C-alpha cells in the first residue's frame, strides 16, 4: 500500500529534532529575521510539538537549517543530491594571529562558525559535502580576513555587516535546482569578509581542455587555408610560365 504524501509529517518528533528547530529559531532572532515576541512564541510551540507537522511551519519562512523530514532531491537535479546528507567534519574555524583552511572534500555542518583575529581564514565550498540543504556560515573577522569561495551554481545569500571594515555581498545569487542554500552572515570589524564564486577544478580543467581543442582546430583550419592558397598561387605561376613559353599563332604563320 502506497503511503500518503504527508505521512512523514505525522511522524513523532524527537528531542533532537526539537532542539534543531530551537537552534534555527535562535539564529533567526539573532539575524533579525524574527522579533523577540515571535521567537518566544515559536520556541514555546517547538518544545510542545509532538509531530513533524507541528514543527515544520515554525521554520518554513526561515532560510536556516532545522527542517525535519526533508524530502530527498532526485540525483538528476544538478548532481547535488549525493552531496547532501553526511556527518560534519568540522563545525568551527578559528585563527588568532594565524590562519585556518576548510577546503577540498570536507563536510559542512548546518551551522559553521569562523573567527579570525589578526589572522586569515579560507572556506572553500566547491568540493564540499553538506550535512543539510540549508547551511549558515557565520564569519567574524577582527583585524583579519575570511575568504568564502562557492561554485557558480550554488544558492548563496550574504547578509553580514562591516564596521570600519568590509563585508562583501557581491557573491550573493541563486543556484541551480537542488543546490544547497548557504547563508553567509557575521561581522567584519577592522577587517574583511569576501564571498566570491569560482569554477570547480574539474570544470575549470574541462573548459581549458575545450578552449585548447578549439585553438587546435582553428590552427588546423588556418594551416589548411594557407596550404590551399599556396597551392593556388603555385598553380597560377606554372600556368603563367607555360603561357610565356608557347609561341603565338601569328609568329608561326609568318615563319
VENLIN-V914797 format. One record per pair of residues at least 6 apart in sequence whose C-alpha atoms are under 8 Angstrom apart, sorted by sequence separation. I is the first residue (numbers start at 1). J is the second residue. D is the distance in Angstrom with one decimal. If there is no record, write none. Layout:
BEGIN
i->[I;I]
j->[J;J]
d->[D;D]
END
This chain:
BEGIN
i->[28;29;49;75;94;150;161;29;59;60;74;75;93;114;139;160;46;59;73;93;25;46;72;93;160;29;158;159;28;56;158;46;55;56;26;55;158;25;157;158;156;157;42;52;90;156;157;25;52;89;90;91;99;155;156;157;25;88;89;90;91;155;156;88;89;90;93;97;103;154;155;156;87;88;89;91;92;93;94;95;96;97;98;99;100;101;102;103;104;108;110;154;155;167;22;86;88;91;92;93;94;95;96;97;98;99;100;101;102;103;104;106;107;108;109;110;153;154;155;167;87;90;91;92;93;94;95;96;97;98;99;100;101;102;103;104;105;106;107;108;109;110;153;154;166;95;96;103;104;105;106;107;108;109;112;114;123;125;126;152;153;165;166;172;22;95;103;104;105;107;110;111;112;113;114;115;116;117;118;119;120;121;122;123;124;125;126;155;157;159;160;161;163;164;165;166;168;171;21;95;103;110;111;112;113;114;115;116;117;118;119;120;121;122;123;124;125;126;154;155;156;157;158;159;160;161;162;163;164;165;166;167;168;169;170;171;95;109;110;111;112;113;114;115;116;117;118;119;120;121;122;123;124;125;153;154;155;156;157;158;159;160;161;162;163;164;165;166;167;168;169;170;171;94;108;111;115;116;117;120;122;154;155;156;157;158;159;160;161;162;163;164;165;166;167;168;18;93;116;154;156;160;166;18;33;116;162;116;162;18;21;25;28;24;13;28;13;18;21;27;158;12;13;21;12;13;11;12;24;10;11;24;9;10;11;13;24;88;9;10;23;86;88;8;9;21;85;86;87;20;21;65;83;84;85;86;135;137;139;148;150;152;20;21;65;83;84;85;86;133;134;135;136;137;138;139;140;141;142;143;144;145;146;147;148;149;150;151;152;83;84;85;133;134;135;136;137;138;139;140;141;142;143;144;145;146;147;148;149;150;151;152;84;85;132;133;134;135;136;137;138;139;140;141;142;143;144;145;146;147;148;149;150;151;17;84;134;136;139;140;141;142;143;145;147;149;151;130;141;17;141;141;139;9;8;65;65;65;64;65;63;64;65;64;126;126;127;126;84;81;78;80;77;78;80;77;78;80;77;78;73;63;64;63]
j->[34;35;55;81;100;156;167;36;66;67;81;82;100;121;146;167;54;67;81;101;34;55;81;102;169;39;168;169;39;67;169;58;67;68;39;68;171;39;171;172;171;172;58;68;106;172;173;42;69;106;107;108;116;172;173;174;43;106;107;108;109;173;174;107;108;109;112;116;122;173;174;175;107;108;109;111;112;113;114;115;116;117;118;119;120;121;122;123;124;128;130;174;175;187;43;107;109;112;113;114;115;116;117;118;119;120;121;122;123;124;125;127;128;129;130;131;174;175;176;188;109;112;113;114;115;116;117;118;119;120;121;122;123;124;125;126;127;128;129;130;131;132;175;176;188;118;119;126;127;128;129;130;131;132;135;137;146;148;149;175;176;188;189;195;46;119;127;128;129;131;134;135;136;137;138;139;140;141;142;143;144;145;146;147;148;149;150;179;181;183;184;185;187;188;189;190;192;195;46;120;128;135;136;137;138;139;140;141;142;143;144;145;146;147;148;149;150;151;179;180;181;182;183;184;185;186;187;188;189;190;191;192;193;194;195;196;121;135;136;137;138;139;140;141;142;143;144;145;146;147;148;149;150;151;179;180;181;182;183;184;185;186;187;188;189;190;191;192;193;194;195;196;197;121;135;138;142;143;144;147;149;181;182;183;184;185;186;187;188;189;190;191;192;193;194;195;46;121;144;182;184;188;194;47;62;145;191;146;192;49;55;59;62;59;49;64;50;55;58;64;195;50;51;59;51;52;51;52;64;51;52;65;51;52;53;55;66;130;52;53;66;129;131;52;53;65;129;130;131;65;66;110;128;129;130;131;180;182;184;193;195;197;66;67;111;129;130;131;132;179;180;181;182;183;184;185;186;187;188;189;190;191;192;193;194;195;196;197;198;130;131;132;180;181;182;183;184;185;186;187;188;189;190;191;192;193;194;195;196;197;198;199;132;133;180;181;182;183;184;185;186;187;188;189;190;191;192;193;194;195;196;197;198;199;66;133;183;185;188;189;190;191;192;194;196;198;200;180;191;68;192;193;193;69;69;132;133;134;134;135;134;135;136;136;198;199;200;200;180;178;176;178;176;177;179;177;178;180;178;179;178;181;183;183]
d->[5.6;6.1;6.2;5.0;6.6;7.9;5.7;6.6;7.3;7.7;6.3;6.6;6.3;7.8;7.2;5.9;7.7;6.8;5.6;7.6;7.9;6.0;7.2;7.7;7.9;6.4;7.9;7.1;8.0;6.0;5.4;7.4;7.8;6.7;7.4;7.6;7.2;6.3;7.7;5.6;7.0;4.7;6.2;6.3;7.9;5.1;6.4;7.6;7.2;6.2;7.1;7.3;7.6;7.7;5.4;8.0;7.0;7.8;5.3;6.8;6.0;5.9;6.3;4.8;6.9;7.0;7.9;7.8;7.5;7.9;4.3;7.3;6.8;5.6;7.6;6.9;5.6;6.5;5.7;6.4;5.7;6.1;7.1;5.4;6.7;5.8;6.1;6.1;7.1;6.8;7.6;6.6;3.9;7.3;6.0;6.8;4.9;4.9;4.8;4.5;4.9;4.7;4.8;4.6;4.7;4.7;4.8;4.7;4.9;4.6;7.7;7.5;5.6;6.1;6.3;5.9;7.5;4.1;7.2;6.1;7.6;7.8;6.5;5.5;6.3;5.8;6.3;6.0;4.6;6.5;5.3;6.3;6.1;6.1;6.7;7.5;5.2;5.0;4.5;4.8;5.1;5.8;4.4;6.4;6.1;7.9;5.7;8.0;5.3;4.8;6.1;5.2;6.0;7.2;7.9;7.6;7.6;7.6;7.0;7.0;5.1;5.6;8.0;7.9;6.8;5.8;7.3;6.2;6.8;6.6;6.6;5.9;6.3;5.9;6.0;6.1;6.5;6.3;6.7;7.4;5.6;6.4;5.8;6.1;5.9;5.9;5.4;6.3;7.7;7.4;6.8;7.6;7.5;7.8;5.4;8.0;7.8;5.0;6.8;6.6;7.2;4.6;4.8;4.8;4.7;4.9;4.8;5.0;4.9;5.1;4.9;4.8;4.6;4.9;4.7;4.7;5.1;5.2;5.5;6.2;6.0;6.3;5.8;6.2;4.1;6.4;5.8;6.1;5.8;4.6;6.5;5.7;6.2;7.7;7.0;4.8;6.9;7.0;6.2;5.9;6.1;6.2;6.2;5.9;6.2;5.8;4.8;6.7;5.6;6.2;6.2;6.3;6.4;7.1;7.3;6.4;4.9;4.8;4.8;4.7;4.9;4.6;5.0;4.6;5.0;5.0;4.8;4.6;4.8;5.0;6.8;7.2;6.3;7.8;7.8;7.5;8.0;7.8;5.6;8.0;7.9;7.1;6.2;5.9;6.2;6.0;7.4;5.6;6.3;6.1;6.6;7.5;5.6;6.4;6.3;6.2;6.0;7.5;5.9;7.8;7.4;7.8;8.0;6.2;7.6;7.0;7.9;7.4;7.3;7.8;7.3;7.2;6.9;7.3;7.4;7.6;5.5;7.6;7.7;7.6;7.9;5.7;4.7;7.2;4.3;5.5;5.5;6.4;6.0;5.6;5.9;6.0;6.7;6.0;7.9;8.0;5.7;7.4;4.6;5.8;7.6;7.1;6.0;7.4;4.5;7.9;7.7;6.3;6.0;7.7;4.9;5.9;7.6;5.9;6.0;4.8;7.3;7.2;7.2;7.6;7.6;5.4;5.0;7.0;7.9;4.8;4.8;4.6;7.8;7.5;6.0;6.2;5.8;6.1;6.0;6.2;5.5;6.4;6.1;6.4;7.4;5.6;6.5;6.0;6.1;5.9;6.4;5.2;6.2;6.2;5.9;5.6;4.6;4.9;4.8;4.7;4.8;5.0;4.7;4.9;4.7;4.8;4.7;4.8;4.7;4.8;5.0;4.7;5.1;4.8;5.2;6.4;5.9;7.9;7.6;6.1;6.1;6.2;6.0;6.3;5.0;6.4;5.8;6.1;5.8;4.4;6.5;5.6;6.4;6.2;6.4;5.6;6.2;5.4;7.4;6.4;7.9;7.5;7.8;7.9;7.8;5.4;7.8;7.9;7.9;6.7;6.4;7.7;5.6;6.8;6.3;6.9;7.2;6.9;6.4;6.9;7.4;4.8;5.5;6.0;6.8;6.4;7.5;6.4;7.9;7.6;7.1;5.7;7.7;7.1;6.8;6.1;7.9;6.6;5.7;5.8;6.7;7.6;5.5;7.4;6.4;7.7;7.6;7.5]
END
